[in-house]
Amino acid sequence: MKTPMVLLLIILALAGMVSNSAAVSPMPMEELKLGPSQTVCIIHIVHIPEHGKGIIGFETTSTLVFNPTVLKSDVLEKTKNYINLKLNEENISEFKVECIFPKQ
């Protein structure tokens, strides 16, 4: 007789805790919160798999952050040089570049 009563009390206590808990759901993707004067370039590269050599395909993403004093032309030149280095690697199927300049 005591066992069903104890189980009932435990269930009621757990139900009380569950009703008071806050629901938290994870965000699917966090956005990069930039300072008001940062310039950011995001470079996404996709590598082709080589089945004969046993190399699997993979993706890389690089984020380049520039000082606010750097000119836009210098940002683009440094980003271009970085991409040139990456394009010399073999088996690149695609790349995407996105540069975000601060609002003036």
N, C-alpha and C positions, 0 to 999 in steps of 0.2 A: 504494500500500500504506500509505503514511503517513496519507493522508486518512481512511480508515476507522478507524484506530487513534486519531487525534486526536478524531474525532467520538465514538467510544466513551468516551474519557476525559472529554470534555465532558458527555456524557449521564450518566455515573456521578457526576461532581462535582455536577451539577444535582440528581440524584436524592438525593444525600446532603444537600444544602441543604434540599430540600423536606421530607424526613423529619424534619429537626430544627426546622423552623419551627413556631411556635405558631399554631393556628387561632383566628381572631378573627371573630366574627360581630357585626354591628351590632345594638344593641337596637332593637326596633320603636318604643318610645316611652319617653322618660325621664320618671320621675315627679318632681314638684316636691318636694324635700326641704325641709321647713319647719323653722324653729327651734321650740323648744318653746312659745314664747309668741306666735307671730304669728297674726293673723287674716287670712285670704285669701278674697276673693270673685272668682270667675271668671264672666265674662259672655260668652256666646256668642250672636252675632246672625247671622241669615241674611237676606240681601237678595234680593228677587224680581227676576228679569231683566225688563227692559222691551224687548220686541222692536221695537216701533214707534219707540223713541227710540235704539235701538242700544246700550242699556246691558245688560251681561251681569250675571248674578247673582254674588254673592260672599259670603263669610263672614268675620266678624271675631271675634276673641276678645280680651277685655281682662282683665287681672289687676289687681285692686286689693289692695294689701297695707297693713294697718293696724298701728299701734303697739299694743303690748300694753295700754297704759293706756286705749285707746279703749273705751267701753262698747258692748255688743252693740246697744243701741238706736241709738246714733250710727252704728255700722257699717251697720246696715240703712237708716238715713235717708240716709246718704251714697251708698249703693249705689242706693237708690230714686231719688235725684236724678240720678245718672249715667244710669240707665236711662231716666228721663223725657226727658233731653236726646237720647238715642239714638232713642227712639221718635218724636220729632218729625221725624226724617229720614223720607223717603218710602220706600215699597216694602219694608217689613220684613215678612217672612212668619213668622218665629218668633224667639224668644229663650229662652235658658236661663240660669238663675242658680244657682250653687253657692257657698255660703259655708262655709268650714271654720274653726271656732272652736277655740282651744286647749283641751286637756283640763285641767280644774281640779283 
